[in-house]
């Protein structure tokens, strides 16, 4: 698992179709790759991938993308040279600085806007309002002050807005996050990977199953601690 605290950024070098899975080639910091072994997991823009053909001295690694990954994430839409967020898995016993991020992307959202809170502020010291349209199927998991991963970054939802038929999540971005991740390169309309809080999905499933087995109403179940 990951925590959504981005360790470094890299760049997409190429995505090549093969007879089976597509082969992704990524440039990454040498120091990070020297800590990575073939078969290790690594998150690329929030997508948990298996590191293959690691050339640490050249700062390059490869990963295979299956059909589900191509369909569910933004990776197939990213051009060569695109900046991506990278994170190693979190070792057991390590403090969880962000939230539980599996690297199992739910779907692709769209950046609506990214603007400084104070107009005219210096880009490297400003805080920002990030607004992202998330897939409608996952809108119910967006909750004010809840957690969400956007391109693998652990973020706190500040507001949930309804814009026409879209669900928009608004997040306040601090200067460090803006500079240290891919956010400063994104423009309006850019695709972003969305992973909602898995704990919310499990809670929903458990409550739904209990409700199906009981004549009590959902409200009564919640009141009784289920």
C-alpha positions in Angstrom: 0.0 0.0 0.0 0.9 3.7 -0.4 0.1 6.8 1.6 -0.1 9.4 -1.1 3.0 11.2 0.0 4.9 11.7 -3.3 8.6 10.8 -3.1 9.7 12.2 -6.4 8.6 13.0 -9.9 9.6 11.4 -13.2 8.8 11.6 -16.8 7.0 9.3 -19.3 9.4 8.3 -22.0 7.3 6.0 -24.1 4.3 3.6 -24.1 4.7 0.8 -26.6 2.1 -1.7 -27.7 3.2 -5.3 -27.6 1.5 -8.7 -28.4 0.1 -8.6 -24.9 0.5 -5.8 -22.3 1.7 -2.4 -23.3 5.2 -1.5 -22.1 5.7 1.8 -20.3 9.1 3.4 -20.0 9.6 6.0 -17.3 12.5 8.2 -16.3 13.0 8.4 -12.5 15.6 9.7 -10.1 18.6 7.4 -9.9 18.5 7.4 -6.1 15.0 6.1 -6.1 15.7 3.4 -8.6 18.7 2.2 -6.6 16.3 1.3 -3.9 14.0 -0.6 -6.3 14.3 -4.2 -7.3 12.8 -6.0 -10.2 9.2 -7.0 -9.2 8.8 -4.2 -6.6 5.7 -2.1 -6.7 6.0 1.6 -7.6 3.1 4.0 -8.0 3.1 6.2 -11.1 0.5 8.9 -10.9 -1.3 6.8 -8.3 -1.3 3.6 -10.3 0.4 0.7 -8.6 2.8 -0.9 -11.2 5.4 -3.6 -11.1 8.9 -2.3 -11.8 10.7 -4.2 -14.6 14.0 -3.8 -16.5 15.4 -1.2 -14.0 18.4 0.7 -15.3 19.2 2.6 -12.1 22.4 4.3 -13.4 20.5 5.7 -16.4 17.4 6.6 -14.3 15.0 4.4 -16.3 12.5 1.6 -15.4 9.8 -0.2 -17.3 6.3 -1.5 -16.4 3.7 -3.5 -18.2 0.2 -2.1 -18.5 -2.7 -4.6 -18.9 -6.0 -3.9 -20.5 -7.7 -3.0 -17.2 -5.0 -0.4 -16.4 -5.2 1.1 -19.8 -9.0 1.4 -19.6 -9.2 2.6 -16.0 -6.3 5.1 -15.7 -4.9 8.1 -17.5 -1.6 6.5 -18.4 -2.5 5.7 -22.0 -3.4 9.4 -22.5 -0.1 10.8 -21.3 2.4 12.0 -24.0 6.2 11.5 -23.8 7.7 14.1 -21.5 4.7 14.3 -19.2 5.7 14.7 -15.5 4.4 12.0 -13.3 4.3 11.4 -9.5 6.3 8.5 -8.1 5.9 6.7 -4.7 7.4 3.6 -3.2 5.2 1.4 -1.1 5.0 2.2 2.6 7.0 -0.3 4.8 5.1 -1.9 7.6 5.5 0.1 10.8 6.1 3.4 9.0 3.9 6.3 10.2 1.0 6.9 7.8 1.5 10.6 6.9 -1.3 10.6 4.3 -4.1 8.0 4.1 -4.4 4.5 2.9 -3.9 4.5 -0.9 -3.9 1.2 -2.7 -2.8 2.3 -6.1 -6.0 0.8 -7.5 -7.4 3.7 -9.5 -11.1 3.9 -9.7 -11.3 6.1 -12.7 -10.1 9.2 -14.6 -11.3 12.7 -13.6 -10.7 16.0 -15.3 -8.9 19.1 -13.9 -11.4 21.9 -14.0 -9.2 24.7 -12.6 -6.1 25.3 -10.6 -5.8 28.9 -9.4 -3.9 30.7 -6.6 -6.0 31.6 -3.6 -4.6 35.1 -3.7 -4.5 36.6 -7.2 -1.0 37.7 -8.3 0.8 35.6 -5.6 4.2 34.1 -6.4 3.7 30.6 -7.9 6.2 29.0 -5.6 4.8 30.4 -2.4 1.1 30.7 -3.1 -1.5 28.2 -2.0 -4.0 27.1 -4.6 -7.5 25.9 -5.2 -7.6 22.7 -7.2 -11.0 21.8 -8.6 -11.5 18.4 -10.3 -14.5 16.7 -11.9 -14.6 13.1 -10.6 -16.4 10.2 -12.3 -20.2 10.2 -11.4 -20.0 6.6 -10.2 -17.7 7.6 -7.3 -19.2 10.9 -6.4 -20.9 9.4 -3.3 -17.5 8.7 -1.8 -16.5 12.4 -1.9 -17.1 13.9 1.6 -16.0 17.2 3.0 -12.8 16.7 5.1 -12.6 13.2 3.7 -9.5 11.8 1.9 -9.0 11.4 -1.9 -6.0 10.5 -4.0 -5.6 12.6 -7.2 -2.7 11.4 -9.4 -1.6 9.5 -6.4 -1.4 12.6 -4.1 -3.2 12.2 -0.7 -5.4 15.2 -0.4 -8.2 16.4 1.9 -11.5 17.4 0.3 -12.4 21.0 1.2 -15.7 21.2 -0.7 -17.9 19.0 -2.8 -19.7 21.0 -5.4 -22.4 20.2 -8.0 -21.6 21.9 -11.3 -24.5 21.2 -13.7 -24.5 17.3 -13.7 -20.9 17.0 -12.6 -19.5 16.3 -9.1 -16.6 18.6 -8.5 -14.1 18.2 -5.6 -12.3 21.3 -4.4 -9.0 20.9 -2.6 -6.7 23.5 -1.1 -3.1 22.9 -2.2 -0.1 24.1 -0.2 3.0 25.5 -1.9 5.1 22.4 -1.2 2.6 20.1 -2.8 2.2 22.4 -5.8 6.0 22.5 -6.5 7.0 19.0 -5.5 4.4 17.1 -7.6 3.1 17.2 -11.1 0.4 19.7 -10.2 2.3 22.7 -11.4 2.4 21.3 -14.9 -1.3 20.5 -15.3 -3.7 22.7 -17.3 -7.5 22.8 -17.5 -8.9 19.7 -19.0 -6.0 17.4 -18.1 -6.9 13.9 -17.1 -6.1 12.9 -13.5 -6.3 9.5 -11.8 -8.9 9.3 -9.0 -8.8 6.8 -6.1 -11.5 7.3 -3.5 -11.1 6.2 0.1 -11.3 2.4 0.2 -12.5 2.5 3.8 -15.7 4.3 2.6 -16.3 1.6 0.0 -15.9 -1.2 2.5 -18.2 0.6 5.0 -20.9 1.0 2.3 -20.6 -2.7 1.3 -20.9 -3.9 4.9 -23.9 -1.7 5.7 -25.7 -2.7 2.5 -25.2 -6.4 3.2 -26.5 -6.0 6.8 -29.5 -4.0 5.5 -30.3 -6.8 3.1 -30.3 -9.4 5.8 -32.4 -7.4 8.3 -35.9 -6.0 8.3 -34.6 -2.9 10.1 -34.2 0.3 8.0 -30.8 1.6 7.1 -31.2 4.5 9.6 -32.0 2.0 12.4 -29.0 -0.1 11.6 -26.7 2.9 11.8 -28.4 4.0 15.1 -27.7 0.5 16.5 -24.0 0.7 15.7 -23.8 -1.4 12.5 
